[in-house]
Structures are given as C-alpha cells and as structure tokens.
Amino acid sequence: MPAERVADLTPQEAIIYLMVMTSASDGRISERELRTIGRVVRSFPLFSEGDEEALVETAEACGALMASDAGLHKVLEAAAMALPSHLAETAYAAAVDVVTADEGLEMTEIRILELIRDTLKVSDEGAQAIEHAARARHMTLDSVV
C-alpha cells in the first residue's frame, strides 16, 4: 500500500483498520470478531453512508499494511491522522467491541487497546466506561462475572 494512501484514510476506513488490527492481534480473527466488525459497520451512525461491501476490501488493505515493516505503527499513525479528535472514543469503542466479542482478552489484545487509547488520546475514564459497556453488551447467560 503506497504511503500516500495510508495518510488518506477516511475516518470510517480508519476505524475499520483499528478493528481489524485489534482482531488480528492475537494471531487470528474469530468468526465472532468478524460478525462484530460487520455489526459495527451496519449499526454505528458514522457508517450510515458507507458501503458495507467495501468492508472486505478495506480489511484486506489493512492486512497488507499490517504485513509491511512496522505495519502496526503505520496503522496506528494512519488512523490517528484520519480521525478527528471527537471520534477518538467512537474508534476506541469499535475496537473494544471487537476484542470483547469472543469473551476473552489475550495480553496482546490488551496491549493493542492500550496503544490505540494512547495514540488516539482517549482518557482513562473514557476508556474504562467504554470497556465496561462493551463487557456488559457481550454478556451471555453462560458468562461468568
């Protein structure tokens, strides 16, 4: 992916990149995580004008960027450049939704969330509220608190 394209992400693409990066951080993308990415794109008002079919293309472009040298940092940098500050918590919420979809947090996923939070300058209080709400949304009858 050319460098100028990385700097030219839309806010919607940036959030998709962050969700894909977060999902892939544990070395796999689960079916639940994929469904959650699709749900976010279908339900967040930010994506109301978006083309859901472009999701696969955007996710593949993210994968290609992540596979490049320093890909993780390139994704973070591109997302930070593309997202206005008022969408930082929205982007963080989308990433948290994806990572909590499969009811278990790996250390690598926690680290990725910290990097996203730091890069987007999401406050500790805001992050805690988002994380708590995501855990509540993903609870099932079988979940253990």
Secondary structure as UniProt FT lines:
FT   HELIX           3..6
FT   TURN            7..8
FT   HELIX           11..24
FT   TURN            25..26
FT   HELIX           31..43
FT   HELIX           45..47
FT   TURN            48..49
FT   TURN            52..53
FT   HELIX           54..67
FT   TURN            69..70
FT   HELIX           71..82
FT   HELIX           85..87
FT   HELIX           88..100
FT   TURN            101..102
FT   HELIX           107..120
FT   HELIX           124..137
FT   TURN            141..142
//
